[in-house]
């Protein structure tokens, strides 16, 4: 039996798989990460609920994995292969970066789990995944001898590179707050409120009284900003989402150029499926191809939105089962 997991800053997804059933989960559950002191506690709860005995485990963790250990980026957990193996009596435990796990799932996703944002004939080159959720994750899939091999990345934490005068002012504003400004500071669930606060301070538009009250009461302002923007009910939220999508397109184009991702660009994470209408309006693709002499090259790269919110879990299972 294989236990697969996707360990995120907001939620932890766990599922059971067997070699006989392949990548069809036998049981699965979702836990609020903040309710638990560590991953071991979540696993213990899941195993108690399912009454299962596990041999092997593969977990995707939202953070860099170094020598079998990961410090979750947006969660106060330290996850260790050795500690989990010994504490839970598993035969083997493997940690992957969460985007690494997502990437292992990408070649095995059915067509219905993908929305074609930009149609083009995929080449035989690399594929890339860029995923704005709680944070911003990135990964690369390189093809070799007919199979894709995944290269983990912490590219979401590289320096934010503005491409417009507005974004230059945004960078200056955020440098005053954080010092170093990464793409995650502007292109993630954590980043959207930063853009909103900047536009509000710039006097871009008047904040609606109802919006101000809603944000004050909310623990996480991001869903409110996205909802109001998609409904066209708040000028500040609309401008925030426009800026977010433009920056996402620019960084997706950067990533595609760096590894010649002619095999396709995949937008993962929790945010893209919620803003499909906005992604389709041309803002994303205009920034994606805005690379001077290489605009035509990027225009011939297909772009997809991953609709399956369990792709990291699915990918961890693909890795563990050898798919």
N, C-alpha and C positions, 0 to 999 in steps of 0.2 A: 504494500500500500504506500502511496505517495501523498504527502501533505504539501500542498502548494499555497503560497501566500503572497499578497500584495500589501506591503506595509507603508501606508501613507501618513502624512501629517494630520489628516482629518479622519480617515477611516482605515481599518484593516480588514481585508477580505481573505478568507481562508476556505479551502475546498479539498476534498478527498478524491483521489484518482487511483485507478488500478490499470496495470498493463493490459488486462483483458478488455476493459471498456475504452481504453485509449483516452482521448482528450475530452471525454464526456464526464462531468463531475458526478460523483456518487452522492455527495452532500456538500453544501456550502453555506456560509454565513458571513454577515458583515458586522463588525464591531466598531464602536466609536473609540478611536485610539486614545484620546485624552482621559477616558474612563479607567485606564489600566496603567499600572506602574511600569510594566515592561512587556515585551513580546511573549515571554514565557507564561505570563499570567493569562494572556489572550488564548494561547495555544491550549493551556490546561483547561480553560473554560470550554473551548470548542471540542476537545477530546472527551470531556465529561458529558457534554450535551449529546454527542454522537455515539459514545460508547465504543470508540474505535481504537485499534492498535496500529501504530505506524512504524514502518521500517525506515523510510527515507523522507527528507523534506527539502524543498527549494523555496526560498523566499526572495521576492524583489523588495528592496528597501530604498526609500527615498533619501538617498545620501551615498557618498562614495564608499566603496567596499575596498578595504586595504588589509591584506593578509588575513582574510576570513573574518574581519570585524568591520562594523559600520556604525557611525554615529548619525542617527537620523537628522536630516537637515532642519526640519520644521517640527521636531518632536524630541522631548528630552529622554530618548532611549539610546542605549548602547546595545547593539545586537552582535553576538559572537557565535560563530559556527561551533566552536569547541564547547562553550558554556551550554548552549542549547542541546547539543548532542549528549553531553554527560548528564545534564539535569533531567532530560526527558527520556533518555534511554534509546535514542534513535541510532540506527546503524550509520547513517550519513546525513549531514546537513550542509547545504550549499547556499551561500548568499550571493545575490546578484543586485546590481543597481536596479531601481524600479524601471528605468527606461531601457536598460539592458533586457529586462524581463519582457517588457512591452515589445521590443524589437524582435525577440525570439518568436513572439506570437504573430507578427505581421505577415510573414510568408504563408501562414496557415489560416489566415482569416478568410471566411467565405465572403462572396461578393456583397451579400446583404449587410455585412458589417462595415462597409466602406461607402462613403459618399464621394462621388467624383467632383471635385471642386474645379479642376482644370484638366480637360481631356487632352491627352497627347499619347503617342505610342511610346511605351516605356522602353528604354534601352537596356543593355545588358550590364550596365555599371552598378554602382552602389545605390543603396536606398538610405534615406535618413528619416528619423522620427524626431519631431519637436513637439513638446507637450506642455502647454500652459494649464496648470491646475492650481493647487495651493502654491506650488513653486513653479519653476520652469525647468523641464528636463529635456535632454537631447541624447541621441544615440545614432550609431552608424552601422549599417549592414553591408559587408563586403562580400561579393560573390567569388567563390573559389571552388573549382571542380564541381560545378553544378549545385553547390550548397551555399547558403548565406551564413557568414560568421559575424557575430556581433562584437562591436567595439564600444565599450562603455565610455561615457563622457560626462563631464561636469561643465559643459559649454554654456549652460544657463547662467553661470557665474562669471563669465568673461565681461570685459568692459562694455558698457552700453555706448554705442556709436550713433549719435544723432544724425539725421539726414535732412533736417529742415531747420529753419530759424526757430520755430516753436519748440522743437525737440532740443535745440541747443539751450534755450531758456529753461526747459524742463531739467536738463542735465545740471545746469548751474544751481537750480533750486534744490535738487536732490543731493548734490555734493555738499551743500550747506547743512543738510540734515544727516547724511550718512558717511560723508567722506568718499569712499569708493562706491560707485554706482554700477551695478551689474544689470544685465538684461532682466534678471528675475525681479529687480526693483520696480520695473515698469511693465513687464510682460508676463504677468501671473495673477492669481487671485490676490496675492499680497500687493501686487503692483498697481492694480486698478485704483484703489483708494489713494495712492500716491499721485497718480495723474489727476484724479478728481480734485484733490486738495490744491494741487498746483494751479489748475484752471480756475478754481474758485478764488485763489489768492490773486491771480492775474486779472480778475474781474471779467472773465470771458463771458459770463452770463450770471444773472441773479439766481441764487439758490432758492428754490421754492420752500415756503414755510413747512409744508407737509414733509418734504424730503429731509429737511434739517432735523425735524423731530424723529423721523424714522431712522435716520443714521445714528442719532444720539442714543436711541434705545437698542440698536442692534449690536450684537457681539461681533458679527462679520458683515461689514457694509457692502462687500462685493456683490452678493446676489441681488441686493436692492438696486445698486447702480446698473447692473446688467439688465435687470427686469425693466426698469424705467427707461433705459436707452432703447431696448427692443420694442417697447410699447410706444416710443416717441413722446413720452410724457415729461421729460426733463432735459432742458437744453444742455446743462452741464454734464449729465450722464451720457447724452448722445455724443458730445464732443470727446468725452473720456473714452468711450468705446471706439470712436473713429481713430483716435490717437493710438490706442492699444492695438487695433487690427493693423494699422499701418506699420507699427514697430514690429509686430509679429511677422508680417510679410517680409520686411527688410531682413530680419534675422534668419528666417527660413531660407531666403535667397542666399545669404552669407554662407549658411551651412551647406546648401546644395553646391555652391561654387567650390568650397574648400575640399570636398571629397568627390566632385564630379558625379553627383547623385542623379545620373540619367535614368536610373531604375525607378525613381519616384520619391516624392516628399509626402510624408504622412503626418497629419496634425492629430496628435493624441491629447490626452488630458481631459479634464472635466469641462473646460470652458468651450472649446470649438463646437461640440454638438448643440450647445445652448444658444449659439449665435450664428447658426447656419445662414440665416437670411442676410445678416451683415457681411459674412464672409463672401457671399455670392454677389454683393453689389459692386465689385470691382476694386474696392479699396485695398484688399489684401494683394491681389495679383499685380496691381499697379506698383506697389512697393517691392513685391517679389522680383519682378523683372527689371527694376530700376537699377541696373548695374552697368550703365554706359555701354561699352563695346560688347558686353556679354549678355545684353538683354535678349537677343535672339536665341542664344543657347538656353537660357532659363525658360523662355516661352515654349520650348519643346520638351520640357520636363513635366510629367503628370503630377498633379497634386490631389491628395485624398484626405478626407476627414474620417478618422476612426470613430464609428458610432457605438461600438461595443465598449461599455465602461468597465468591463472585466478583462480587458486585453492583457494587462500586466499579470493578472492571475493566470489567465489562459497561457501566456508566454512562459511563465514559471513552470507550468505543467508540461508544455512542449519541450522545454529544456530537460526536465526530470525524466520524461518518458522517451527522450531521444528522437523527437519529431523534427 
